[in-house]
């Protein structure tokens, strides 16, 4: 149920109280320990880790592009050929063409320009290429801070 649906059904005061109680419950040592054990067990299996890395559910990818038209994103055919395994969607707004940082992911989310974007703002990149360009971006930021 979305925030709007909860507020519509139960009211704003109920929602705020629900949010407060939920946050409190998630800060308990018991919950923290439960999560630690759950994730340790879940990711212990190397096959599970590999599956999670390669998993790019089509429904998950569709949330990035407006109208769900992932077929209009650059490099779609290359990614599809590999059944999307080892590919991810990169936001062009994150980095300038010289790999210097334009926006952090969190900033794009806050500005509400992270999901449901026009296809020309997105590109399918292999995981290796995606890691490479973000590494170049980090190196550029480090050089910039050293020269400041």
JONORWO-V844301 format. One record per residue. N is the residue number from 1. RES is the residue in three letters. OMEGA is omega in radians with two decimals (999 if undefined). Layout:
BEGIN
n->[N | N]
res->[RES | RES]
omega->[OMEGA | OMEGA]
END
This chain:
BEGIN
n->[1 | 2 | 3 | 4 | 5 | 6 | 7 | 8 | 9 | 10 | 11 | 12 | 13 | 14 | 15 | 16 | 17 | 18 | 19 | 20 | 21 | 22 | 23 | 24 | 25 | 26 | 27 | 28 | 29 | 30 | 31 | 32 | 33 | 34 | 35 | 36 | 37 | 38 | 39 | 40 | 41 | 42 | 43 | 44 | 45 | 46 | 47 | 48 | 49 | 50 | 51 | 52 | 53 | 54 | 55 | 56 | 57 | 58 | 59 | 60 | 61 | 62 | 63 | 64 | 65 | 66 | 67 | 68 | 69 | 70 | 71 | 72 | 73 | 74 | 75 | 76 | 77 | 78 | 79 | 80 | 81 | 82 | 83 | 84 | 85 | 86 | 87 | 88 | 89 | 90 | 91 | 92 | 93 | 94 | 95 | 96 | 97 | 98 | 99 | 100 | 101 | 102 | 103 | 104 | 105 | 106 | 107 | 108 | 109 | 110 | 111 | 112 | 113 | 114 | 115 | 116 | 117 | 118 | 119 | 120 | 121 | 122 | 123 | 124 | 125 | 126 | 127 | 128 | 129 | 130 | 131 | 132 | 133 | 134 | 135 | 136 | 137 | 138 | 139 | 140 | 141 | 142 | 143 | 144 | 145 | 146 | 147 | 148]
res->[UNK | UNK | UNK | UNK | UNK | UNK | UNK | UNK | UNK | UNK | UNK | UNK | UNK | UNK | UNK | UNK | UNK | UNK | UNK | UNK | UNK | UNK | UNK | UNK | UNK | UNK | UNK | UNK | UNK | UNK | UNK | UNK | UNK | UNK | UNK | UNK | UNK | UNK | UNK | UNK | UNK | UNK | UNK | UNK | UNK | UNK | UNK | UNK | UNK | UNK | UNK | UNK | UNK | UNK | UNK | UNK | UNK | UNK | UNK | UNK | UNK | UNK | UNK | UNK | UNK | UNK | UNK | UNK | UNK | UNK | UNK | UNK | UNK | UNK | UNK | UNK | UNK | UNK | UNK | UNK | UNK | UNK | UNK | UNK | UNK | UNK | UNK | UNK | UNK | UNK | UNK | UNK | UNK | UNK | UNK | UNK | UNK | UNK | UNK | UNK | UNK | UNK | UNK | UNK | UNK | UNK | UNK | UNK | UNK | UNK | UNK | UNK | UNK | UNK | UNK | UNK | UNK | UNK | UNK | UNK | UNK | UNK | UNK | UNK | UNK | UNK | UNK | UNK | UNK | UNK | UNK | UNK | UNK | UNK | UNK | UNK | UNK | UNK | UNK | UNK | UNK | UNK | UNK | UNK | UNK | UNK | UNK | UNK]
omega->[-3.12 | 3.10 | -3.12 | 3.13 | 3.11 | 3.14 | 3.13 | -3.09 | -2.99 | -3.14 | -3.08 | -3.12 | 3.12 | -3.11 | -3.14 | 3.12 | 3.10 | 3.14 | -3.14 | -3.13 | 3.14 | 3.13 | 3.11 | -3.11 | -3.10 | 3.13 | -3.11 | 3.09 | -3.14 | -3.13 | 3.12 | 3.13 | 3.10 | -3.13 | -3.14 | -3.14 | -3.13 | -3.09 | 3.11 | -3.14 | -3.08 | -3.05 | 3.10 | -3.11 | -3.11 | 3.13 | 3.11 | 3.13 | -3.12 | 3.13 | -3.13 | 3.13 | -3.08 | -3.05 | 3.02 | -3.11 | -3.12 | -3.14 | 3.13 | -3.14 | -3.07 | -3.13 | -3.12 | -3.01 | -3.14 | -3.11 | 3.09 | -3.07 | -3.14 | -3.14 | 3.13 | 3.14 | 3.12 | -3.13 | 3.14 | -3.09 | 3.11 | -3.14 | -3.12 | 3.12 | 3.12 | -3.09 | 3.10 | 3.12 | -3.14 | 3.13 | 3.06 | 3.12 | 3.14 | 3.06 | 3.12 | -3.13 | -3.13 | -3.04 | 2.98 | 3.12 | 3.11 | 3.11 | 3.04 | -3.05 | 3.03 | 3.12 | 2.95 | 3.10 | -3.12 | 3.12 | 3.10 | 3.13 | 3.14 | 3.13 | -3.12 | 3.07 | 3.13 | -3.13 | 3.09 | -3.10 | 3.05 | -3.09 | -3.11 | 3.08 | -3.05 | 3.07 | 2.99 | 3.07 | 3.02 | -3.13 | 3.12 | 3.13 | 3.13 | 3.10 | -3.12 | -3.08 | 3.09 | 3.05 | 3.09 | 3.11 | 3.12 | 3.11 | 3.12 | 3.11 | 3.13 | 3.10 | -3.12 | -3.13 | 3.11 | -3.11 | -3.14 | 999]
END
